[in-house]
Amino acid sequence: MSYLALAARGTGLGVATRGRGRMLPRAMRSNGPVLSSLQARRVSSQTPAKVVRPIKVGVLGCTGVVGQRFLQLLEGHPQMAVHRLGASERSAGKPYRDAALWKLGTAIPAQVAEMEVKMASSVEHFTDCDLVFSALDTGPAVEIELAFAKAGIPVFSNASSYRMHPRVPIVIPDVNPEHILAVKDQVRTMDFKEGGFIVTNANCSTTSLTVALKPLQEAFGIKQLFVTTLQAVSGAGYPGVPSLDVMDNLVPHIPGEEPKMETETLKIFGGYDGDFQPLKDTAISVMCTRVPVSDGHTECASMQFHQEDVTPAMAVEVLRSAVSPARAHALPSLPTDTLVVFDAPNRPQPRLDRDLGGGYTTSIGGVRNCNVFDIKLQLLGHNTVLGAAGGSILNAELALAKGLIR
């Protein structure tokens, strides 16, 4: 009997993984403490690309929930060091410890606690940065991110402002790492100074959805997809959803979220030949809801495939045997196991599984027959790690591996 079969019999979980095809260490499967950012990087078995020195990075929108997550994940990073912080006029001029209302379960990184916050719109304060991460709101991001790229500074954005721009890639290294090469055309087509470009990560729910479904799309071709999300309150930022609206309740509408997921997924799964070609012959319908969970977006997905007679067993085999395309690159933050598949019908659960792989691992469970389509399943991803700040960090690591950062 295989090791995985023994595990399934002994625990009832039957955990299997995509990445290196090995079980996650028991400590990472338990409901234990959140892994630190350094511990999360240590689970990768690859040696990161060598750098002469840690490159200098700036974080725009550093005081918000996603900005805080950037700083937490960058603490002790082997390739990058936080050099500049940017926020609104309200925070500019203050040391970070006074400017930020810190909301994460770890202390403010000592490196940034006394660092003075600059105006995020003042590019001149960031000209000695090798790149910037943007956790800006969508409105301010339009002009500010463009200004940085025009000044020759690479921008790795969590904002939605440029995701659907015909020259800007939405990159998820675990799904479409080849799309990052589209930035080579931006100097010519978007009037950027040499070295400047914009790369976006996807919407937090789109990220975990595409990571989970990419192996199935490659194997069988998805013809129709229906998704209902149960999204954590941290996805709304701070102060986010009022407690009287969400406690003992579910909010069945998140403005703008459904069209983002529907259009971004098709762009990510599509191709690039100088222009992005969205995936054709696939229909996607999404319903988004907000639930009283702190972190971790759960999604319920039903799908019909172009290939006929796809069974749950076939889908599970594809998911468990798939190798992440990001594995070809030495990305320090990439976990050893990028996808976990549970046999137990009551997994994944946000409280138990959102921190697998330091928050960089996507979980799947409940793969079964669907009476309308072919199969249905649940999936879970950490919305502020892989779905936000961590996704941008992975994109920067990918850009370094491909020599796109000067």
N, C-alpha and C positions, 0 to 999 in steps of 0.2 A: 504494500500500500504506500502511496506517495506521502511525502511530508505534509503536503497541503491537505490530503484526504485525512490523515491522522489529526491534523489541526482542526479540521471541520468536525470530526467525530468527537474530539476531546473538548472543544470549547463551544461548539454550536455556532461559531462565527464564520468559519471557512474563509478567512481572509486570504486573498491573493492579490498580487500587485503587478502594475505595469511599470516598466523601467528596467529593472534587472531581474524580474521574475522571482524575487525572494520575499519571504515574510518580513513585515516590519518588525523591528525589535519590540519586545513586549512592552517596554517602557513607553514607546511611542504609540502603542495601541490602548494604553490604559487611560483612565480619566484622571491623569495626574497633572502636575504643573505644566504651564506653557513652556515650551522650549525657548531658550534665549535665541537671539539671532545668530550668535556664534555657533551654538549647538545645532541649529537648523542647517547651517552650512556644512558642519562636520558630517552630516549624514550622507553627503555626496561622496562617492568613491573616486571621483575624478580629480585630477590635479588642475587647478585653475591656471589660465593663461598667465605667464609671468609678466609682471610689470616692473619697470625700473624703480618706481616709487608709487605710492597710492596717489591716484589722480585726485585733483581738487574738484569737489562738487558743491553746487549751491542747491538749496531747497526753497522753492517759492511756495507761498501759502503754508509756511512751516508751523503755524499755530493751530490749524484745524486738526480734525481727527486723522485724516490721511497724512497730513504733514507730520504729525507726531509719529505715526507709524513709520514713515520714511526714516526719521531720526533714530527710532528704536532699531530698525532692521539694519541700518548702516553702521551702528556702533560696532567697532571691531572688524569691519569689513576688510578683507585682505587686499582689495584692489582700489577702494575708494575711501576718501576721508572728507567729512563735511567741512567746508571752508567758508561758506557764506550762507546766511539765512535771510529770507525775504518775506515780507508780509505787507499788510495794509498800513496806511498812515497812522492808524490807531496804535499799532504795535511798534512802528519804526522808532529807533533811538533807544529802545529799552533792552536790557539784557533778557535773554530768552526766558529765563526762569520767571521773570516778572510779566512777560508778554503773553505767555501761554498758560491757559487753564488746562493743565496736564490731566489726561483722562485714562491713560493706559496703566496696566497693572505692574509696570516696572518703573524705576526711578528715571527722571530726566537724565540722559547721558551726560556725564560730567564734562565731556568735551564741548558740549554746546550750551551748558547751563548759563555761563557768563558771556556767551557770544552776543554781540550787539546785533539786533535785528535791523535790516536795511529795508528801504522801500522796494517792494518787489518789482515795481515799474521802472526803477532806476538801473538800467543796464550797466551803467558805468561802474557800479559797485561790484559787478560780477565778471568783469572782463578777464580776471586772472583765474577764472574757473574753467576747467576742462569740459564740463557739461553742467546742466542744471536739470533737476527734477521739478516738475510742476504739479502741485496739489491745489492749484488755483480754481476758483469757481469758474464756470463756463463763460460768463460774461467778461470778466477781466482777462481771462486767458486768451481771448481772440487777439487783442492788440499786444499784450505783453509777450506771449510766446512768439509771435511773429517778429517782434522787435529783437528778441534774443537771437533767433535764427538768422535774421538779417545782419546781426553783428558778428556772425561766425561762431556762435555758441550752440552746440547741440542741445536740443530740448527733448526730454523724455516726459511725456505728458500723461497725467491721469484724467485730464479734462476731456469733455466730449467735443470741444470746439472744432477740431480738425479731423475727427475720425472718419467722416465721410467725404473729405476732400479728395479729389481724384488723383492727387500726387502724394498723399500722406498715407503711409501704411498703418493699419492696426495690427500689431505684432503680438503674438503669444508664442514664445519659443517652443512650447510643448505641442504647438499646432502648426504654425506656418512660419518658421524661422527664415525661410527664403525671402519673405516679403520685405524684410528689413533692407535688402539691397536696393529697394526703390528710392531710398534717400539719396543715392548717387545722382539721380536726375533732378533733385530739388534745387540745386545751385543754378541750373540752367532754366528750369521751368517756373521757379518761384522767386527768383531774384535774391537768393540768399548769398551771403559772403561765404567764400570757400571755408569749409569746415562746419558751417551751420546747417542744421536740418531739424525736422520735427518728426518724432516717432510717437505714436499714441499706443496705450494699451486699451483693451476693450472695456465696455461696461462690466461691472463686477459680476452680474448674472450671466452675461454673454461668455465671460472667461471660463467659468466652471462648466457651462454647457458645452462649449466647443472642445474643451479638453476631454470631457467625458465621451463625446460623440464622434470625435475625429476618427478613431479606429473603425467605428461602424460605418461612417460615411465612406471611408476608403475601401472597406470590404464589400459593402452591399449597396451603397448609394441610397441616400435618404430621399424619398419622394415626398412624403408629407410628415410634418412634425408639429405636434401640439404640446405646449409647455405651460404649466402653472407654477409660479414662483411663490415661495414663502420667505420673504426677505427680512433680514435682521434690521433692527432700528439704527445700528451704527452706519448703515448705508445712507442714511439721511443726514449724516454729519451731526454737528453739535450746535444748538441744543436739540435739533432733530424733531422727532414726532412728539407732541405733547403727551404726557403720561395719561391724561384722561381720555385721549383718543385711542391709545393702543393697549393699555392694560385691560385685561379681561375682554379683549376685542381683537378684531382683524380688520385692517383697512384695505378694501378691495380696489385701490387705485393708487398708482405712483406716477405722477405726471411725467410724460415723455419716455417712460421706461420701456413700454411694450414696443414702440417702433424702433427704439435703439437696438433691442435684442433681435428683432426681425431683420433689420437691414445690416447690422454689424456681422451677424452670423454668416450671411450670404457673401459679404465681402471677404471675411477671413477664410472661408472655405473655397473661395474663387481663386483666380489666377492673376498674374501681372505680366504685361508685355509692353510696358510704357504707359499703360492705363490699367486700372484695376477692373477685372472682369468678374462681376458677382456670379456666384453659383447659379446655374439655370436648372430648370426642371425640378426645383424643390420649393414647396409651399410651407411657410412657417406661420403659425398662429400662437401668440403668447398672451397670457393673462398674468398680471403682476399684483401681488398683495404684500402688505407689510404686517409682520407678526411680532409679538412681544418676546423676541430673542435678541440677545445683545450682539453676538457676532455669529456669522455663518449663514449663508443663503442656501436653503433647500429648494430643489426643483423637481417637479413631477413631470416626466416626459413620456409621451406616447408617439410612436413613429411607424410609418409604413415605408418599406424599402422598394427600390426598383427591382432588386433580385427577389424572386418568388420563394416562398416556403422557408423563410428564415425563422429559426426556432430560438427560444431563449437560450438553450444550450449552445447553439452556434454563436450567439451574440456574446455570451460569457467567455467562450473560448477565444474569440477575437480580442475581447477586452483584456484578458489575462495574458495573452501572448504578444500583444502589441508592444513595440519599443518606441518610446518617445523620440521624435526627431531632435529634440534638444540634447539627447544623450551624445550626439556627435560633437558637441561643443563643451568645453570645460568651463561650465558656469558654476561659480562657487556657491550660489544660493539654491541651485537645483537639488532637490532631495533625491536620495537613492531610489525611492519609489514615488513616481509622479501620479499614479492612479492605483487606488485600492478598490477591490471588488469584494463585497460581503455576500455570503450565502444566507446569513441570518435575516429573516424578514423584517426585523425591527431596527435595522441599521441601513444607512448611516443616520446619526443623530447629531445635531449641532454641539451639544454640550460634551459629547463623548469623542467626536471625530474631527471637529474643525481644526484642531491643532496638530493633526498628523503631519509629519514632515515639516514641523515648524510653521504650519499654516500654508505651505506650498503644495500640499498633496490634495488631489480631488478624490472624493469617495463616491462609490456607486453601490446600490443595493436594490433588492426587490425586482430583479430582472425576470419578467414573467410574460405570459401571453396576454394580448390585448384583444378584446372582443370587437373593437372597431378597426384598429390598425394591426400591425404584426406583433410588436412587443411594447411593453411599458417598463419604466424603471424610475427610481429616485436617485438623485445625485446631490452632493453637498460640496461647497467650496468656501473657504475663508474669504469673506468679501473685502476686508481691508488689507490682507496680506497678498495672496495670489491675485485677488480681484482688484487690487488697487496699488498700493505702494510697492509691494513685492513684485508685482507684474512689471512695473516700470524698472525696478532694479534688475530683474532678469533681462529686460530689453537692453539696458546699458551694458550688462555683462556680455550679452550676445554681440553688441556693437564693438566692444573691445576685442572679443575673440575674432571678429571678422576684420579688424584693422580699420574701422570706420571713425575712431576717435583719434584725433591728432595727438 
